[in-house]
Amino acid sequence: MKLAVFDFDSTLMDGETIDFLAKECGVEAQVAAITHKAMSGELDFYESLKNRVRLLAGLTESRAREICENLPLMLGAQEIVHFLQSHGYKVVCFSGGFSFATRHFARILGLDGEFSNILHTKAGVLSGEVGGEMMFGDSKGVLLARLQHLLGVSVQDTLCVGDGANDVSMFAHADTRVAFCAKEVLKQAANIIIEQKDLRAIIPSLEQAHKV
C-alpha cells in the first residue's frame, strides 16, 4: 500500500476556507492577514487558528455549512485523486481547516479519509471556539506517523502535498514532498515544486521519480 496526503486549503481547494467564512462576517482583511503570517511560519499555528476562529463568532451554523460546501476545488483535484488511487495509493486529506468543508469534499473527491478541525456551535451559531486533531503546527506530522504505523506504510511509499508552514511537519515523514504554489518555508523542505495552479502538474514529476 502507498499513502498520499493532501492539505485542503489552497491545495485541494482554491483558497482558504476561513477567508470565505470571514468575508461573510465582514472580517476578511483581519483574518487574511493572520492566515498569511501563519502559513508563512511567522505566527504559531495554534494561536493564529484560535484568533481567527474567534472572529467568526455569531455566524449561523447553517450559513457556515452552506459556504463550506460551495468552495471552489483546485483545478485538477478530481483527476489527481483518481490518478493516485488507480496507482495503488490511499488518498487522505489533512486540514488545519474545518470538517464542514473536508467531510463534504471527501465525498465529492472520493477520498479514503479526512482529518480536520471542528467549529464549535451553540444554539445553531458559531461560538468562536474550535477543537480537533489539526490544531498545532506539528499536528500533521504527528498524525501522519500514526497513520503510517496503523496502515503499515513506509516513508518511502508516502507522498505529501501542501502549501504552507503547517505542512512542514508531515514532510518529515514522506520521501515525496510536493510544495504546491507554496510559501517559501515549505519549498525549502520539498523535493518537488509546482508553481502552476493545476494539481495534474504533479503527475509528470511522479512518473519521472518512478513513484507511479
Secondary structure as UniProt FT lines:
FT   STRAND          2..7
FT   TURN            10..12
FT   HELIX           17..25
FT   HELIX           28..39
FT   TURN            40..41
FT   HELIX           45..54
FT   TURN            55..58
FT   HELIX           61..68
FT   TURN            69..70
FT   TURN            75..76
FT   HELIX           77..86
FT   TURN            87..88
FT   STRAND          89..98
FT   HELIX           99..109
FT   STRAND          113..122
FT   TURN            123..124
FT   STRAND          125..132
FT   TURN            137..138
FT   HELIX           139..151
FT   HELIX           155..157
FT   STRAND          158..162
FT   HELIX           165..167
FT   HELIX           168..171
FT   TURN            172..173
FT   STRAND          176..180
FT   HELIX           184..187
FT   TURN            188..189
FT   STRAND          192..194
FT   HELIX           199..201
FT   HELIX           202..208
FT   TURN            209..210
//
